[in-house]
Structures are given as C-alpha cells and as structure tokens.
Amino acid sequence: MSGKKESRKAIVIGAGLGGLAAALRLAAAGWKVAVFERADSPGGKMNRWEAGGFRFDTGPSLITMPWIFEDLFRAAGTRMRDHIEIQSVDPIAQYIFDDGTRFSHTADLPEWLKTVRELENGDASGFLNFMALGARLFELSRKTFFQRSPYEPPDANVLKSLRHLPLRFAWGNYDRTVRRFFRSPHLRQMFNRYITYVGSSPYRAPATLSVIPYVEYAYGGWHIKGGLYRLVEVLTELCGAAGVELFTGSPVASILRRNGRVCGVRLESGETRDANAVVMNGDASRTPALLGDTQARPVPEAKRSLSGLVFLFALRKPLPDQPHHTIHFSADYPDEFRQLFDERRFPDDPTVYVNLPSRTDRSMTPGEGEVMFVMANAPANDGDRWDDSAVAAARKRVMERLRKSGFADFEPDVLHSAVWTPRRLAERFDMPGGSIYGRVSHGWRGTFLRPPNRDRRVPGLYHVGGSTHPGGGTPTVLLSAAITCRLIDYYERR
Ligand SMILES: Cc1cc2nc3c(=O)[nH]c(=O)nc-3n(C[C@H](O)[C@H](O)[C@H](O)COP(=O)(O)OP(=O)(O)OC[C@H]3O[C@@H](n4cnc5c(N)ncnc54)[C@H](O)[C@@H]3O)c2cc1C
C-alpha cells in the first residue's frame, strides 16, 4: 500500500479466526483497525470453556496445513514458533465400525499401507491412486482456489493451471469417486467422512473435495499445546501489539454507506464509527440485513452446512487406552446423511467423534483425569429448540453408539460437563441455524461460488471467514484472510 495509508481506517465485524487474521494483516499493512465482536470473548467458533482446571476447546480440535498458520505470523512480522507449539497427532485417528472392525490411521506410511492391504484384499493401489488424484487437485488448488477469489479476473498463471485440471474423476460425485478407488466398505465410509470437514454430505459433494483427505494424509494433523484456543489468545495479543482496537460485547447493528460506498458501522449501542473499509467476519448471509435490506432472506436450510452437537466432559480418571481422536461410525452412513439432509433431524444412529486432547497434551487437565469432547453432526435448522428433552434424547443415541463400539461407561466419572447445541452456536455467533461452515459444499456452485471476498455492489465492503471463499475450517479461513487483504490492498489503494 502506498500514499497516506496510515490514516486509512478499517472496521472488522467479528473477532472469529478470520476476523483476527484480517485485522492483523491490515494492521501490518498500515491500516488503523477496530474489531467489534458481539460475544463476550474473541474466537467465534474457535472458543474455550474451562471448569475445575480442565480446559476445553469448544470448536476445532485438529489443524492441518500448518504452513498456512505460519504464513499469518510471518505477515505480522513474527514467527509462529515464538508464540505457540504445535504437536503432531499420531495416530491421527482410530476408526471403529459397527461390525467391530477397527484400525488406526498412522503417519507411518508402511504401517498404514499394511492396514489398507488388509482391508483391500492385498491391494493398496486404489489408495495410492486416490492420493495421486488428491495430490493433483491440491497442487492445482494451491495455485488457484487457495490464492484468489473466483469472482476476480483470473491471471495468466491461473488459466495455465486450470488447463491441467484432472478432469477424469474430479468433477463427479465424491462418494462415487471413493467407491471407484476402494472396495472395502470400511475405507469407503472412512474416506466419505472427510466431507463432513466442510459440513457437507459425501453423497452430494463434488469429487474435487478429494483434496481434503489428501491434505491430512500428506501433511498430518496437529494439536496446539494448551489447546487450539491458544491461537486465538496469541492473535489477540498480536493484534493489541499492532494497535488494533478490539471490543467484545459490541454487536454491529448496521453497515453505513455514503454515496453508495461503505463509510462505517453503527453498533447496537447506537454509537457510530467511520471507516474506509468494512470487513464482515460474521456469516456472509447476514450482510444484506446489516446493509438495511429488509427483504433479505436467510440462507435456506437446504443450503446450509451441518451444525454440530458437542458434549464436553471433565473426567476424574484418565483413559490411558484411548487415543487422541476416535471416530465411532454409524451402521448405515447413507441413512445417517439422509436423516441429516433430507429429513433434517438428528440421526437415530449418529457417527460420534471422541476427542481426548489430554492424551497428547496433559496441560489441558489440572493434573489427573481427562478432557473429553464428544461431537455428532446435526442439521442447521431454525426451528430446532434443543431444549433439555431434545438434548437428553440425542445424548442417549450418542452414548448408545459409544456403548456399541465398546467404549467403557465413563458417566460415573464426569466431574463437570457442558453442551453446545446448534441453537447455542446460532444465538451466540449469529450463525443461521448454527451452521458451522457457511453454505453447504454440494455441487459445483455451492463449493466454488461462495459469497465473494469483495462485495461487488458495495465498494469498500469485504468478507472474511468460513462463509466466504475458500470456505470453512481453520486453514481455509486463514487463506480467506490473506485473499481478502490482498483485494483490499488492490482496490483500496490510493
Ligand atoms: C464444534 C466445531 C468443531 C470444529 N472442528 C474443526 C476442526 O477440527 N478443524 C478445523 O479446521 N475447523 C473446525 N471447525 C471450524 C472452524 O472452527 C471454523 O471454520 C472457524 O473457526 C471459523 O472462523 P470464522 O473466521 O469464519 O469466524 P467465526 O468463528 O464464525 O466468527 C465470526 C464472529 O463474528 C461475530 N459476529 C457475527 N455477527 C456479528 C455482528 N453483527 N457484530 C459483531 N460481531 C459479529 C460472531 O460472534 C463470531 O465471533 C469446527 C467448528 C465447530 C463449531
């Protein structure tokens, strides 16, 4: 940026991961930045709950592509390793199936290939070919999708890269592609689950999302020592050091315009603040209402990504036989997704994810015991009230799945517990129905044409975070901050 950039003011609506990352990048580029967050703490979905010395992440539990996190620290003029310690999680996950089959995905490739051969009648070529497809899509994404907004004119490099798009398999349906590469019903179910990383159904998502499992297999999964919320704490500190003003408990009621251009915001308190650029980190579907469009409708339920039902348990006793992450699969995966997306209800037999970060990181407990995060997918409906009886009914199904896969009864050892329902997510962070990843990644449009990083109708207005391009999940949200800030640098240059 050039000229009198020091005097330029930017307002970021929301202190989620994308909002904090954008604020930090803008401050590093010379903007005077103020962040307004409606909740009483920063972090958005990446948040924390503490009880009796047990420390819980309430949202993300695994990060991938750590170099994207390093890039943010570099942009802020520092190094990630000077602030946070990331720990490799290996095995990344244990998988337990309804028929009793169980295996672990380990970073030890020969060991993992042995498991694949056992499941695939001695032949690992399907896995290797699926990874080869993922690798090509990943290289392509790095040059295109991860770098820039699809709404902006492509440059020559992008067009050159797109010529090499592996058309075969890439544009089909994800589940069909998985079935082409794998014969084992267990590997099919396991690879289909990766689409829930973007809150979508493997039966409706495009096969280009094969890039998601590839990233985990090629680059591993990571924990942040002290809990993933450490990242939010550190980014908040770095924002403070860079002169960013951060106000919590400060909902923005409207985005103000003068002569069609963004000129600031009005808070719910009535206070107004002026700005040359406004970056919306809240759900992009809320932007029209903030602009005063009274006709604006929320994203229809059918187009929302999944929400989640999360139980947090502080356990008196450790669970030394359990790994950090375990997936307890339902008996009938297509039926589970039918209930989630067609019937739009919590499944009868949910797939249950158990995360025990204290197996890797003892600093999350007061010494003894275990920190346990249990999650099942849920639809992002407006009408679901998630009252006590609905939570109790869902909890029974979750516990039944754990019992079926042999998880010992831990309920007598629960010292503290909390529950995050879709409704709680929706109300706290103003997310439609508690949808975690913005629009669902079903079909080509849903996946690639998300609400744009730069609002083309309202000059000076931008979006950042999981509801815009390139999508939800912590690394992609950080990529969105880089893309949005590059656009601000270009379009707001004076
Ligand atoms: C249970 C759960 C598990 C997850 N697991 C993983 C995982 O393992 N790995 C992974 O990578 N990702 C995971 N995610 C997804 C990840 O947490 C999100 O993609 C990411 O944190 C979203 O960041 P964001 O920038 O989009 O902002 P958000 O977190 O959506 O934050 C937006 C912020 O804007 C604020 N806001 C909204 N409207 C206003 C307004 N009008 N005024 C002021 N403030 C406003 C909200 O309160 C919120 O704080 C998970 C999420 C959840 C909930």
The ligand as an SDF file (V2000), in Angstrom:
LIG
                    3D

 53 58  0  0  0  0  0  0  0  0999 V2000
  -17.7990  -27.8380   17.0080 C   0  0  0  0  0  0  0  0  0  0  0  0
  -16.8650  -27.3740   15.9370 C   0  0  0  0  0  0  0  0  0  0  0  0
  -15.8250  -28.1890   15.5250 C   0  0  0  0  0  0  0  0  0  0  0  0
  -14.9270  -27.7580   14.5400 C   0  0  0  0  0  0  0  0  0  0  0  0
  -13.8620  -28.5500   14.2160 N   0  0  0  0  0  0  0  0  0  0  0  0
  -12.8980  -28.0820   13.3850 C   0  0  0  0  0  0  0  0  0  0  0  0
  -11.6600  -28.7750   13.2380 C   0  0  0  0  0  0  0  0  0  0  0  0
  -11.4110  -29.7940   13.8690 O   0  0  0  0  0  0  0  0  0  0  0  0
  -10.7290  -28.2530   12.3940 N   0  0  0  0  0  0  0  0  0  0  0  0
  -10.9370  -27.0760   11.7160 C   0  0  0  0  0  0  0  0  0  0  0  0
  -10.0580  -26.6270   10.9860 O   0  0  0  0  0  0  0  0  0  0  0  0
  -12.0990  -26.3810   11.8610 N   0  0  0  0  0  0  0  0  0  0  0  0
  -13.0750  -26.8530   12.6810 C   0  0  0  0  0  0  0  0  0  0  0  0
  -14.2110  -26.1230   12.9030 N   0  0  0  0  0  0  0  0  0  0  0  0
  -14.4810  -24.9420   12.0530 C   0  0  0  0  0  0  0  0  0  0  0  0
  -13.7380  -23.7010   12.4970 C   0  0  0  0  0  0  0  0  0  0  0  0
  -13.9090  -23.5000   13.8590 O   0  0  0  0  0  0  0  0  0  0  0  0
  -14.2990  -22.5180   11.7470 C   0  0  0  0  0  0  0  0  0  0  0  0
  -14.2400  -22.7550   10.3310 O   0  0  0  0  0  0  0  0  0  0  0  0
  -13.5540  -21.2160   12.0260 C   0  0  0  0  0  0  0  0  0  0  0  0
  -13.1900  -21.0720   13.3720 O   0  0  0  0  0  0  0  0  0  0  0  0
  -14.4910  -20.0960   11.6080 C   0  0  0  0  0  0  0  0  0  0  0  0
  -13.8490  -18.8760   11.6660 O   0  0  0  0  0  0  0  0  0  0  0  0
  -14.5260  -17.5860   11.0330 P   0  0  0  0  0  0  0  0  0  0  0  0
  -13.4550  -16.5680   10.7910 O   0  0  0  0  0  0  0  0  0  0  0  0
  -15.3740  -17.9480    9.8950 O   0  0  0  0  0  0  0  0  0  0  0  0
  -15.3500  -16.9380   12.1740 O   0  0  0  0  0  0  0  0  0  0  0  0
  -16.4640  -17.3790   13.2120 P   0  0  0  0  0  0  0  0  0  0  0  0
  -15.8830  -18.3130   14.1640 O   0  0  0  0  0  0  0  0  0  0  0  0
  -17.7290  -17.7130   12.5440 O   0  0  0  0  0  0  0  0  0  0  0  0
  -16.6050  -15.9850   13.9150 O   0  0  0  0  0  0  0  0  0  0  0  0
  -17.3860  -14.9270   13.4200 C   0  0  0  0  0  0  0  0  0  0  0  0
  -17.5130  -13.9440   14.5510 C   0  0  0  0  0  0  0  0  0  0  0  0
  -18.3040  -12.8420   14.1320 O   0  0  0  0  0  0  0  0  0  0  0  0
  -19.1140  -12.4470   15.2340 C   0  0  0  0  0  0  0  0  0  0  0  0
  -20.2440  -11.6740   14.7140 N   0  0  0  0  0  0  0  0  0  0  0  0
  -21.2340  -12.1040   13.8980 C   0  0  0  0  0  0  0  0  0  0  0  0
  -22.0810  -11.0870   13.6290 N   0  0  0  0  0  0  0  0  0  0  0  0
  -21.6270  -10.0000   14.3080 C   0  0  0  0  0  0  0  0  0  0  0  0
  -22.0900   -8.6580   14.4360 C   0  0  0  0  0  0  0  0  0  0  0  0
  -23.1960   -8.2180   13.8030 N   0  0  0  0  0  0  0  0  0  0  0  0
  -21.3810   -7.8190   15.2220 N   0  0  0  0  0  0  0  0  0  0  0  0
  -20.2560   -8.2270   15.8570 C   0  0  0  0  0  0  0  0  0  0  0  0
  -19.7900   -9.4920   15.7860 N   0  0  0  0  0  0  0  0  0  0  0  0
  -20.4550  -10.3670   14.9990 C   0  0  0  0  0  0  0  0  0  0  0  0
  -19.5180  -13.7640   15.8730 C   0  0  0  0  0  0  0  0  0  0  0  0
  -19.9640  -13.6100   17.1890 O   0  0  0  0  0  0  0  0  0  0  0  0
  -18.2120  -14.5550   15.7750 C   0  0  0  0  0  0  0  0  0  0  0  0
  -17.3880  -14.3990   16.9030 O   0  0  0  0  0  0  0  0  0  0  0  0
  -15.1090  -26.5010   13.9100 C   0  0  0  0  0  0  0  0  0  0  0  0
  -16.1450  -25.6710   14.3390 C   0  0  0  0  0  0  0  0  0  0  0  0
  -17.0120  -26.0930   15.3460 C   0  0  0  0  0  0  0  0  0  0  0  0
  -18.0960  -25.1640   15.8180 C   0  0  0  0  0  0  0  0  0  0  0  0
  1  2  1  0
  2  3  1  0
  2 52  2  0
  3  4  2  0
  4  5  1  0
  4 50  1  0
  5  6  2  0
  6  7  1  0
  6 13  1  0
  7  8  2  0
  7  9  1  0
  9 10  1  0
 10 11  2  0
 10 12  1  0
 12 13  2  0
 13 14  1  0
 14 15  1  0
 14 50  1  0
 15 16  1  0
 16 17  1  0
 16 18  1  0
 18 19  1  0
 18 20  1  0
 20 21  1  0
 20 22  1  0
 22 23  1  0
 23 24  1  0
 24 25  2  0
 24 26  1  0
 24 27  1  0
 27 28  1  0
 28 29  2  0
 28 30  1  0
 28 31  1  0
 31 32  1  0
 32 33  1  0
 33 34  1  0
 33 48  1  0
 34 35  1  0
 35 36  1  0
 35 46  1  0
 36 37  1  0
 36 45  1  0
 37 38  2  0
 38 39  1  0
 39 40  1  0
 39 45  2  0
 40 41  1  0
 40 42  2  0
 42 43  1  0
 43 44  2  0
 44 45  1  0
 46 47  1  0
 46 48  1  0
 48 49  1  0
 50 51  2  0
 51 52  1  0
 52 53  1  0
M  END
$$$$
